[in-house]
Amino acid sequence: MTRWREMPVAAVPPSPGTLGALDDASNSAPGLGILEILLVEDDPADALLVEDILAETGLQTSLRWVRSLREAHEPLTAGPRLDCVLLDLHLGEAQGLQVLRQVLEWAPGTAVVVLTGLAESQAGMAAVAAGAQDYLSKAQLEPEGLGRAVRYAVQRRQVQHAVAALQAEQLRAEENARLQRGLLPSPRVTNPDLQVVTRYRPGRVHSLLGGDFYDVVETDDGLVHAVIGDVSGHDPAAAALGVSLRVAWRSFVLAGVRGARLPAMLEELLVAEQGGTEMFVTLTTVTLFPDHPIARVVRAGHPGFLLHGHGQVRLLEPPGGLGVGMVPGMETWQEHQLEIPAGTSLVMFTDGLFEVQTGSDGRHLDMEGLLHLAQRHRDRPAEEFVDALILDVEQASLEHGGLADDVAVIRLGWTDT
């Protein structure tokens, strides 16, 4: 037999107790909305008693009554979601904690209040230890106690869900951080005269890695090679492609590939990896020579550089071509040479460092604005310079979302000897 009854809303006075603060906050039934309650009770007289007392609690409820555990299966496992189960532990064919365990298995997210006999306090406490939120003696049921028990049971369950979700989110964040550290490269450089500073900030909330990537590697001939790039998009596919391109770039460099051939080979990989999607990549590759104050640069749709050293910061923007994959097979990139005086460093970065909103009118920082911020810190040493610059950009855009895009930064150059 199944019965439905809509209960009216009424005011319930606050009650003292260990959960008084919760009761004050949730005393009014509208705060909980309409509670979907399932009564599992094989005694029709007890079921009618519970229904009548529940009607006097002031809670707004939709009550369903079933006589057995078998009849409870459908409402416990099918929608709509139940808020609370009022459960008799003695259902003829099913007895004691077995009944509770079955209900919790079928509806693990639902609050359960166990209804016991007058002399079954031990059974009630055992039920709470097994997962019920509360227990009540049917012989002592009254509106205030039943209403409070149902409210607290629902609230406790909601808190448990919130805590479990928070813990799961924290575990995911910690796992993401560990995985991110594993995926980000460690510069492979042995020359003590080279200064390398790298920073990476993913733009997506709780993201693992964004589409930005970088790497620095020294080859057996003493040359130092660096790449910085930005995959279009910010989803996991962009992050995965960025990691693939970074690993491929290092492999190509260690195999002896140089200059304009690098973006061409990366484009071949991109076309093969993107699976028909129209993704492209902007990137810059740089080669530094330990015995010569020069850098050889190939730009593929990527921003220029900052040159930092000797108390100065200036912009450098050598000629460049289209991004990798924008027009597959059609672009021919070229390598250009820059002078890098001793004691100065190239600062490479992705567009997340300057394409940030800084004004309510939609104004963005842009490269000139980035240069202005960088000049404030021109006298700082390498790591302090990079950190202060990122912090300034973040603060300048804080009122408009902060660093919403991924940011990668590399500062590298020879020490002044």
Number of C-alpha atoms within 10 A of each C-alpha: 10 10 12 13 12 15 20 15 18 15 12 18 12 17 15 10 9 8 11 13 13 15 20 13 10 17 22 20 21 14 9 16 12 17 22 17 22 23 24 25 24 20 14 13 10 14 17 13 15 20 19 14 17 23 21 18 24 21 28 21 23 18 23 20 24 20 19 21 25 11 14 20 15 11 16 21 15 11 8 9 15 20 25 24 28 22 24 27 24 21 18 10 9 15 13 16 17 12 20 24 16 14 22 18 12 17 21 14 16 22 26 30 28 23 25 23 16 11 10 14 14 10 18 24 14 15 25 17 11 13 16 24 22 21 26 22 17 17 12 11 16 18 18 17 16 22 22 20 18 26 24 20 23 22 19 16 20 16 12 13 13 12 12 12 12 12 12 12 13 13 12 15 16 13 13 16 16 12 13 16 13 10 14 16 17 13 16 14 17 12 13 8 12 17 17 18 18 21 16 18 19 22 20 15 8 14 19 21 28 30 26 34 29 32 21 23 20 20 15 7 8 15 15 24 25 22 22 23 30 30 25 19 16 19 15 14 15 22 23 16 24 24 21 16 23 22 16 16 22 20 12 16 18 15 10 9 14 18 18 18 16 18 29 19 15 20 23 14 16 22 18 10 15 15 9 8 8 10 19 23 27 24 25 25 27 23 21 23 17 17 9 12 16 16 21 17 24 27 29 26 20 25 21 21 21 22 20 28 22 14 12 15 23 15 16 14 12 15 15 19 15 19 24 29 24 17 11 14 12 10 17 12 21 16 18 16 13 15 10 20 17 16 15 23 25 23 23 25 29 27 21 20 23 25 20 24 23 23 13 9 7 10 11 16 21 15 18 12 14 19 18 13 19 23 17 15 20 18 16 16 12 20 15 12 20 20 15 16 21 22 13 16 24 21 15 19 21 15 12 16 13 16 25 20 23 22 23 25 24 22 23 23 28 24 14 12 6
